[in-house]
Amino acid sequence: MTPTSTPDKMTAPVSGDSMTREISVAHSPDSDDAFMFYGLATNKVRVPGLRFTHTLCDIETLNRKAQEGVYDVTAISFHAYPYIQEHYALMPSGGSVGDGYGPMIVAPRAFSQSEIKKKRIAVPGKLTTAYLALKLFAPSIEVEVVPFDQIIPQVVEGKYEAGLIIHEGQLSYTKAGLHRIVDLGRWWQKVTGLPLPLGGNAIRRALGHDLMLHVGTALRNSIQYALDHREEALAYAMQFARDLDSQLADKFVGMYVNERTLDYGPDGREAVRRLLDMGHKAGIIPMAANVEFVG
């Protein structure tokens, strides 16, 4: 399976009860997402009356699909939230938050920060939080959208002078001989004193408040199960760990599935609001964000 192919679907039935309610869930085919959804995707965590179907596709596709209201629960970039806020709320669990680390600008040469702002950079999508952070860092930078898993290869080939990398590329870029120019998570922390909220899970408001809470509890239980059964959850997640051995995959999952994934914390929630407010004031996001967490 390639991340940019037609989405794959996995079904996790709960029981044969004809009254079972199907909840469609969509997330990225990445080791951290696979780890946090492990409990639900493999029926380790069961929810009476609910059946979860899982669709996997790249985050920029999910951001676009969320604008169409396709899935009940969907992973999104926080940058995308203002565009879908009328129909979705944020879930209190499932966030990927960089605490002093995050998306990186990498290049074959060790450019200075002033030099890199004048380069054309390959980015993984204009609704990604990585792009939003990049534009806050360098408002006039020239970009071109490239599938996220092709950014490192195309920078190495010389098609672009630099690339903005997300997901496992943050740990594998050195193997390709690239230099880290800027870690935007570190830059953000210096500017705001806050962690950088990258992605979260959104839930359709049409489900109703009670069901939204019920599904939110199920997701939290899935994350907790993975954290409590780390070895088996990591073994499952390894099938999605592009270019990483088991040790690096463990490190990557630890970066983005941890206590903050169970609960953002006050500073994590404040970081979401601050990020989207800054994006709106900078003219990157056309509408103000009304950040609402369910529970």
C-alpha positions as CSV (number, residue, x, y, z in Angstrom):
1,M,0.0,0.0,0.0
2,T,1.3,3.4,-0.9
3,P,0.1,6.4,1.1
4,T,-1.2,8.2,-1.9
5,S,-3.1,5.3,-3.4
6,T,-6.8,4.7,-3.3
7,P,-7.7,4.5,0.4
8,D,-7.6,1.0,2.0
9,K,-10.4,0.0,4.3
10,M,-10.2,-2.3,7.3
11,T,-13.3,-3.3,9.2
12,A,-13.4,-4.0,12.9
13,P,-16.8,-5.5,13.6
14,V,-18.0,-5.7,17.2
15,S,-20.7,-8.3,17.0
16,G,-23.4,-9.6,14.8
17,D,-26.1,-7.4,16.4
18,S,-28.2,-5.9,13.6
19,M,-28.6,-2.8,15.8
20,T,-24.9,-2.1,15.7
21,R,-24.1,1.5,14.7
22,E,-21.2,1.8,12.2
23,I,-18.7,4.6,12.9
24,S,-16.4,5.4,10.0
25,V,-12.9,6.3,11.0
26,A,-10.2,7.7,8.8
27,H,-6.5,8.2,9.6
28,S,-3.1,8.2,8.0
29,P,-1.2,5.0,7.2
30,D,1.6,6.0,9.6
31,S,3.1,4.1,12.6
32,D,1.9,6.7,15.2
33,D,-1.7,6.6,13.9
34,A,-1.7,2.9,13.6
35,F,-0.4,2.6,17.1
36,M,-3.1,4.7,18.6
37,F,-5.9,3.0,16.7
38,Y,-4.5,-0.4,17.3
39,G,-7.0,-1.3,20.0
40,L,-10.1,-0.4,17.9
41,A,-8.7,-1.7,14.5
42,T,-8.0,-5.2,16.0
43,N,-11.0,-5.5,18.3
44,K,-8.8,-5.4,21.4
45,V,-11.1,-2.6,22.5
46,R,-14.7,-3.3,21.9
47,V,-17.6,-1.0,22.3
48,P,-21.1,-2.6,22.6
49,G,-23.4,-1.2,19.9
50,L,-20.7,0.3,17.8
51,R,-18.7,-1.1,14.8
52,F,-15.7,0.9,13.6
53,T,-14.6,0.8,10.0
54,H,-11.1,2.2,9.3
55,T,-10.0,4.0,6.1
56,L,-6.4,4.8,5.6
57,C,-5.1,7.6,3.4
58,D,-2.6,10.5,3.4
59,I,-3.2,13.5,5.7
60,E,-3.8,16.0,2.9
61,T,-6.5,13.8,1.4
62,L,-8.1,13.5,4.8
63,N,-8.0,17.3,5.2
64,R,-9.9,17.6,1.9
65,K,-12.3,14.8,2.6
66,A,-13.2,16.4,6.0
67,Q,-14.4,19.5,4.1
68,E,-16.9,17.2,2.4
69,G,-17.9,15.6,5.8
70,V,-17.1,12.1,4.5
71,Y,-16.1,10.3,7.7
72,D,-17.6,10.3,11.2
73,V,-14.2,10.5,12.8
74,T,-11.2,11.7,10.9
75,A,-7.6,12.6,11.5
76,I,-6.9,16.1,10.4
77,S,-4.1,18.7,10.4
78,F,-5.0,21.4,12.9
79,H,-4.5,23.9,10.1
80,A,-7.6,22.3,8.4
81,Y,-9.9,22.7,11.5
82,P,-11.2,26.3,10.7
83,Y,-12.4,25.0,7.3
84,I,-14.5,22.2,8.8
85,Q,-15.4,23.6,12.2
86,E,-19.1,24.0,11.3
87,H,-19.5,20.3,10.9
88,Y,-16.8,18.9,13.1
89,A,-15.6,19.3,16.7
90,L,-12.2,18.3,18.0
91,M,-11.8,15.1,20.1
92,P,-10.0,15.5,23.4
93,S,-7.7,12.5,22.6
94,G,-5.6,11.4,19.7
95,G,-3.5,14.5,19.1
96,S,0.0,14.5,17.7
97,V,1.9,17.3,19.5
98,G,5.5,18.2,19.1
99,D,7.1,19.2,22.4
100,G,10.1,21.2,21.1
101,Y,10.2,19.2,17.8
102,G,8.1,19.0,14.7
103,P,8.2,19.3,10.9
104,M,11.6,20.1,9.5
105,I,13.1,22.0,6.6
106,V,15.8,19.8,5.1
107,A,18.2,20.4,2.3
108,P,21.3,18.8,0.6
109,R,23.3,21.9,1.8
110,A,23.5,23.5,5.2
111,F,21.8,26.7,4.2
112,S,21.3,29.5,6.8
113,Q,17.8,30.4,7.9
114,S,18.0,33.6,5.9
115,E,19.1,31.6,2.8
116,I,16.4,29.0,3.1
117,K,13.7,31.6,3.1
118,K,14.6,32.4,-0.5
119,K,14.5,28.8,-1.8
120,R,11.6,27.0,-3.4
121,I,10.5,24.3,-0.9
122,A,8.6,21.1,-1.5
123,V,5.7,20.9,1.0
124,P,3.3,18.0,1.8
125,G,0.1,20.0,1.3
126,K,-1.3,23.5,1.9
127,L,-3.7,22.4,4.6
128,T,-1.1,20.6,6.7
129,T,0.0,22.2,10.0
130,A,3.6,21.9,8.7
131,Y,2.7,24.4,5.9
132,L,1.0,26.7,8.3
133,A,4.0,26.8,10.6
134,L,6.3,27.3,7.6
135,K,4.3,30.3,6.4
136,L,4.4,31.8,10.0
137,F,8.2,31.3,9.9
138,A,8.7,32.6,6.4
139,P,5.6,34.4,5.0
140,S,6.9,35.0,1.5
141,I,8.6,31.6,1.0
142,E,7.9,29.9,-2.4
143,V,6.4,26.4,-2.2
144,E,5.3,23.5,-4.3
145,V,3.0,20.7,-3.1
146,V,4.6,17.2,-3.4
147,P,3.3,13.9,-1.9
148,F,4.9,13.8,1.6
149,D,6.6,10.4,0.9
150,Q,8.2,11.8,-2.2
151,I,9.7,15.0,-0.7
152,I,13.0,13.4,0.5
153,P,13.6,11.5,-2.7
154,Q,12.9,14.6,-4.9
155,V,15.1,16.8,-2.8
156,V,17.9,14.2,-3.1
157,E,17.4,14.1,-6.9
158,G,17.7,17.9,-7.0
159,K,14.2,18.7,-8.1
160,Y,13.9,21.0,-5.1
161,E,16.5,22.8,-3.1
162,A,14.8,22.0,0.1
163,G,11.8,20.1,1.5
164,L,9.4,20.3,4.4
165,I,9.2,16.9,6.0
166,I,6.6,15.3,8.3
167,H,6.0,11.8,9.7
168,E,8.8,9.3,9.8
169,G,11.0,11.5,7.6
170,Q,11.9,13.5,10.7
171,L,14.0,10.5,11.8
172,S,15.2,9.2,8.5
173,Y,16.4,12.3,6.5
174,T,20.0,11.9,7.6
175,K,20.2,8.5,5.9
176,A,19.5,10.4,2.7
177,G,22.4,12.7,3.3
178,L,20.2,15.7,4.0
179,H,20.8,18.5,6.5
180,R,18.2,19.9,9.0
181,I,17.9,23.6,8.4
182,V,15.0,24.4,10.7
183,D,13.0,22.4,13.1
184,L,9.7,24.3,13.1
185,G,8.6,22.7,16.4
186,R,11.7,24.1,18.1
187,W,11.2,27.4,16.4
188,W,7.5,27.6,17.5
189,Q,8.5,26.8,21.1
190,K,11.0,29.6,21.1
191,V,8.4,32.0,19.8
192,T,5.4,31.0,21.9
193,G,6.7,28.9,24.8
194,L,4.2,26.2,23.7
195,P,4.3,22.8,22.1
196,L,3.3,22.6,18.4
197,P,0.0,20.8,17.9
198,L,0.3,19.1,14.5
199,G,-2.7,16.8,14.0
200,G,-5.7,15.7,15.9
201,N,-9.0,13.8,15.5
202,A,-12.2,15.5,14.6
203,I,-15.7,14.1,15.0
204,R,-18.9,14.9,13.1
205,R,-21.3,17.1,15.1
206,A,-24.3,15.3,13.4
207,L,-23.6,12.2,15.6
208,G,-25.0,14.1,18.5
209,H,-23.4,15.0,21.8
210,D,-23.8,11.7,23.6
211,L,-22.5,9.6,20.8
212,M,-19.6,12.0,20.2
213,L,-18.6,11.5,23.9
214,H,-19.1,7.7,23.6
215,V,-16.8,7.5,20.5
216,G,-14.3,9.8,22.2
217,T,-14.1,7.4,25.2
218,A,-13.5,4.5,22.8
219,L,-10.6,6.3,21.1
220,R,-9.1,7.2,24.4
221,N,-9.4,3.6,25.5
222,S,-7.7,2.5,22.3
223,I,-4.8,4.8,22.9
224,Q,-4.5,3.7,26.5
225,Y,-4.6,0.0,25.4
226,A,-1.7,0.6,23.0
227,L,0.4,2.4,25.7
228,D,-0.3,-0.4,28.1
229,H,0.5,-3.1,25.6
230,R,3.3,-1.3,23.8
231,E,5.2,-4.3,22.4
232,E,2.2,-5.8,20.6
233,A,0.9,-2.4,19.4
234,L,4.4,-1.5,18.1
235,A,4.6,-4.8,16.2
236,Y,1.3,-3.9,14.5
237,A,2.4,-0.4,13.8
238,M,5.7,-1.6,12.2
239,Q,3.9,-2.4,9.0
240,F,3.3,1.3,8.5
241,A,6.8,2.5,9.6
242,R,8.3,3.7,6.4
243,D,12.1,3.5,6.3
244,L,12.4,2.9,10.0
245,D,13.8,0.0,11.9
246,S,12.0,-1.2,15.1
247,Q,14.2,1.1,17.3
248,L,13.5,4.2,15.3
249,A,9.8,3.3,15.0
250,D,9.6,3.0,18.7
251,K,11.2,6.4,19.1
252,F,8.9,8.0,16.5
253,V,5.8,6.5,18.1
254,G,7.0,7.8,21.5
255,M,7.3,11.3,20.0
256,Y,3.7,11.5,18.9
257,V,1.8,8.9,21.1
258,N,2.2,9.7,24.7
259,E,0.4,11.3,27.6
260,R,-0.4,14.4,25.5
261,T,-2.2,12.0,23.1
262,L,-4.5,10.9,25.9
263,D,-5.1,14.5,26.9
264,Y,-3.7,17.7,25.3
265,G,-3.4,19.5,28.7
266,P,-4.2,23.2,29.2
267,D,-1.0,24.3,27.3
268,G,-1.8,21.9,24.5
269,R,-5.3,23.3,24.0
270,E,-4.0,26.8,24.3
271,A,-1.4,26.0,21.6
272,V,-4.1,24.9,19.2
273,R,-6.0,28.2,19.8
274,R,-2.8,30.3,19.5
275,L,-1.6,28.6,16.3
276,L,-4.9,29.1,14.5
277,D,-5.3,32.6,15.8
278,M,-1.8,33.5,14.5
279,G,-2.6,31.9,11.2
280,H,-5.8,33.9,10.9
281,K,-4.1,37.2,11.9
282,A,-1.3,36.5,9.4
283,G,-3.8,36.1,6.6
284,I,-3.0,32.5,6.0
285,I,-6.3,31.2,7.3
286,P,-9.3,33.3,5.9
287,M,-11.6,32.6,8.8
288,A,-11.3,32.8,12.6
289,A,-11.3,29.5,14.4
290,N,-13.8,28.6,17.1
291,V,-11.9,25.8,18.8
292,E,-14.2,23.4,20.5
293,F,-13.2,20.1,22.1
294,V,-15.9,17.5,22.9
295,G,-15.3,16.6,26.5
